Amino acid sequence: MLGLESIFRPSGPAGGKAALYASVEGSRVVRVIQVGVGGFGRTWLGRIQRDRTASLVALADVSEEALRRAREETGLTASRCFTDFRVAFDTAEADAVLNATPPAVHHEVALAALERGLHVLTEKPIADDMEHGRQMVEAAEGAGRTLMVSQNYRFRPWARTMRQLLLSGKFGPPDNLSVCFAKSVQFDGSFRVTMEHPLVRDMSIHHFDLMRALTGREALVVYAKGWRPQWSWFEHDPCVVVVFEFEGGLKALYEGTWVTRGRETTWDGYWRVECPEAVMELRGGRVHVIPAGHPDQDSEVELHGTPSSGQSAALLEFQQAIAEGREPETSGRDNLRSLAISFAVMESSRTGVPVEVGKLIGSD
């Protein structure tokens, strides 16, 4: 296995945010209200409770059954559980809101929280359309509060490692990259079954955001085609193929499906990045480096160690951004660019023509 120290001198996380790896000893506990405790929201309950610098002070969900299950899991009393998130905001003494609701209500929850001076960590996508996303960013700026999107895939060790490798310049600038994602996932009773472009809206945005984060480049133009296979259990397109043009001439190809009939990838997908001096691949969560012209020389790279990853790392970044008064790595402002890619992909798929991503961003 190839150690990172043999390739570049280890440094802090992407964007110079070394605070992500700083000790949290002595940090003030952040009091959190979680809105949305059913479905994917359930995965957050234990994470917050296990975090020694976060305290879950209230829960809110329109479903009384979801609240009942969440009370059993967390031990919170009925007096700290609400079917109206606004009442929760006005009742509980809190510092922040974790917004794990469906995308269609992200902006409503976030705006209400920001109006009350609460910081907001929201699930992706930041909003159900660009205008709502911009409203959220503007509201956070006006309130002087932190708005962060949980693009937790950015904090995976493999993603940190591959980004470090790419930005080190060791192998030269990337020329092209390809991502293949294939899963067969049932979402019985979920909003994903009936939403338009379910894969692009709810899953592919992780991969689009990673393309930006790993290469340090912004998408300029996309050309996409989505479709619905005859065996699909989704009402709308669960498959998509996209051709990208990024800054600096970088080209990218994305192929994704949520209804594969064949072999599945991991949730991260399979990645291949070609540079002048080497090819980097993500296979099964492992980063491999293959020297240019020597396909027989396949070296697995030691992953960059992190104190946490995924949701835990996203929560840590959120807490530290608040404590340090800085913009988090996956801030609402930054995430508008990832959201714009998703909407550009949907527009291109609908119209059959390339779409310029910048036209969808507006003033951010």
N, C-alpha and C positions, 0 to 999 in steps of 0.2 A: 504493500500500500504506500502511495506517495504522500508524504507529509507536506502540508502547506508551507512549512518553513523552507522547503527546498524550492519553492516557486516564487514566493514573495514574502515580505516581512508582514506578519499579521498586524492588523490595525483594528479600529473600532468598526461598528456596523455601518451599513450603507448611509451615505449622506453625512458622514462625520458625526453621527449621533452616538458617541461612545457612552453616553449616559445609559443606554439600554443595558449595558453590561455592568453598570455600577452597582454597588451594594445598596440594598434598600433598608439597611439597618438604620433605625432612628427615624424613618419616614412616618409622617402622620397618617393615621388610618383614614382612608377615603370611604365615606358613607354612601352606599349605592342603593338606588331604587331600580329594580329590574322591571321593565315593562315588556310583557310577552314571555310567558313561562311554559307554553306548550310547544310541541314540535322541537325545532332546533334550539329554542330558548332553554329547554331543559338541560342542554349540555353546559350552559353557563352557570347554572345554580351551584354545582359542586366546585367549579373553578373559583368562583368568588369566595365561597366559604373556606376553601383551602388556602386562600391567599392571606397571609398574615398582615398585609397592609391595606386590606379592603374589608368592609363590613356590610353585609346585606341587611338593610334596615326596613325594606318594604318591597312588596310584590304587587304587580297590577296586571290584570288580564281580563278580557271581556268574558272569558269562559270560567264559570264557577268550578267546573270539573277540573280544569287545568290548575286553578288556584288550589283546589283541595289536594291534588297530587303534589304540588310544589310545597304546600305547608307540611305535608308528611315528610318530604325529602329534606327540607331545611329546618324544620322545628319552629318556624315563625308562627306567632299566634294569629288568630283570625282578625284581630284588631289592626294587624299590620299588612293585611291583604285587601286589595281594592279591585272592584270591577271598573272603576273610572280612574284613569291615570292622573287626571287633573286633581282629583281629590287626594290621591296619594302624594302628589307634589306639594299640595297645600297643607298636608297633615304631617308627613314624616320629616324629621330633621335630617337633611341629606346634603351631600356635596355634588353628587353626580347621578346621571341616569344612564343605565344600560338599555338601549333600545333594541329589543330582539323581536319586534313585531314584523308582519309582512311588509314588503317594500311600499305598498300603496299608502300606508299610514306613517311611514318614517318621518316625513316632514311635519305632520301634525303633532306627533309626540315630541320631536326635537324642538320645534318652535315654542311649544308650551313650556318645555323644560328651560330653554334659554331665556324666555321671558321672566322666569322665576330665579334667574341667576345660577342655574345648575349647569355643570359641564355635561357633555354628552359623548358617549361612546356608542356608535350605532353599527348594527350589522350591515353588511354590504347587500345590495348596492346602496349608496347613500340615499337615493330617492328613486321614485318611479318615473321621473322625467327630469330633464335638465333644469327647467325653471324652478322646480321645487328644490333641487340641489343647490342652485344659486341662492335661493331664499334662505336656506339653512346656513350657508357660509356667511352671508351678509348679516344674519341675525347673531351668529356667534361673534363676529367682529364687533357688532354694535354693543353686545353685552359684555365684551371682554372675557369671553369664556372659551374653553377648549372644545372643539368639535373634531372627533376622530372617527374614522371608519375602520372597522375590524377586518382589514385585509390580512388575515392571520397567516396566509401562505407565505407572505414575504419573510416571516420570521422563522421559517423552517431552516434547520442547519444546512441542508443541501442548497437552498436558495441563497443563504448568506455566503456559502462557499463559492458557488458559481459566480455570484456577483463580484466577489473579491477577485476571482480569477480573471474575469472579463475586464474589470476596471484597472487591474494591475498593468495591462498592456503587454504582458509577458508573451502572448501569442499573436499580438497584432489586433487591429480592430475587427470585430465580427462583420462578416459579409452577408451571411444569411442564417436564419434559424428556422426550425420547424418544430411544431408541437402537435402531438397526437394524444387525444384523450378519448377513452372508450369505457363506458360503464353501462350496466343494465340495472336501473334503479326504479323501484316502485315507490310512489308517493301517494298511497291510498288516502283520500280525504284531504290532501294538501292543496294549497292554492296553486302549487306548481303544475298540477294536472290540467288546470284550465287557463293558466296565464299564457299570453302570447310570447313566443320566443323563450320558453322556459330555460333552455340550456344557456343561451347567451345572457339572459338577465340574471340568472341565479347562480350559474356555475362558471361559465367561460370568463366572466369578469375577473375571476381570480387569476386566470392565465393571462388575460390581457394586461392586468396590473403588473404581473410578474415580468412580462416582456419589457415594460417600461423600467421597472426597478432593476432588473438584471443587466440591461444594456445601458441604462442611463440616457436613453433616447426616447423622443416622443414620436408617436404615430402621426403620419401626415395624411395618408390616403388608405382607404380600405375598399376591397371589392369582395362581396360575399354572396353566398347562396345557401339558404336554409331549406330543409324539406322534412316531410313527415312520412316515414316508411309505412307500408300497409299494416304492419303488425304493431304499430306504436299504440301505447296506452295513454299518450298525451293528446290533448285536443289540437295542439299547434306544433310547430316545428321543433323537434328535439335533436335535430342534426344540423350541422353547419360546416361549411368550409370557407376560409377567409384568406385572401392574399393581402399582405400589408406592405406599405412602403414607410419606413421610418426615416428620421433625420440621418444625414450622413450616407444615404444610399443603401442603408440596411434593408434587406427584404426578408419577409417572414411568411410562413405558411402555417395555418392553423386548421386542424381537422378535429371535430368533436362530435360525440354522440352520447345520448343517455339511454339508448335502446339497442345497444350492440347485440348481435346474434353470435358474436365470436369471442375471442380472448379479450379480457378486460385489462386496462392499464391500472396503475394506482390512481388515487385522486389527483396527484400532482401531474400525472401524464408522463409521456416519454418526450424528452427534449433533446434536440441536436443543434449545436451551434458551431458553425464553421468559421474559423479564423485563418489567416495566412499560414501560421506555423503549427496549428493543431486543431483538432475537432474535440469539442466537449459534448458529452452525452449524459443525460440523467436516465438511469435504468433502474427501476425498482427502488427508488429512493437513494441510489448511490451515484456519485459523480465520477465519470471516467474521462481521462484525457488520452487522446490518440494522436501522436505526432503526425504531421502532414506527410503523406506518402508512405507511412509505415503502419498499415492497418493491423499488423500482427503485434504491435507494441501498445497494448491496452493497459493503462495504469489506473487503478482506483485511487481517488484522492481522499485523504483523511478529511472528514468533515470538520468545519470550524466549530469548536465547542461554544455552547451558549448556556447561560444559567436557566433558560426556559425557552420554549418554542410554541408556535401555534397561538391558541387563544391566551395562554398564560403570558406569553411574551407581548402580545397585543395589549393585554391589561396592564402589564408592567410599563410599557411605553406610554400608555395613557396616564397612569399615575405619575410618572416622572415628568412628563410634559407639563402637567398641572403644577407640580411642586417647583419646577424650574422656570415656569412662566414662558415656555417656548412652544413653538408649533410642533406637533408630533409628526413623525415620519409619514404616516398615512392620514394626514389631516383632511378635513372636508375639502379644503382648497385644492390640495393635490389630487384627491380622488375624483374631482370633477373631470379630470383628463381621462381617467380610466372609464368613468361613466360615459363620457363622450364617445369613446371607442365602441362601447356596446351599442349605443344608439346609432352610430354610423354604420355598424355591421347590420343592424336591423333595417335601416333605411336602404342600404345597398341591396340587401336580400329582397326587399320589397320592390324596389325600382329597377333592379338589374343593371345599375350603373355604379361606377366608383363614387365614393363620397369622401370629401375632405373633412377630416376630423376637427380641424381648427374652427370651422364654421359653426359647429355645434357648441363650442365651449363658451363663446361670448366673452364678456369681461369678467375675469375671475381673479 
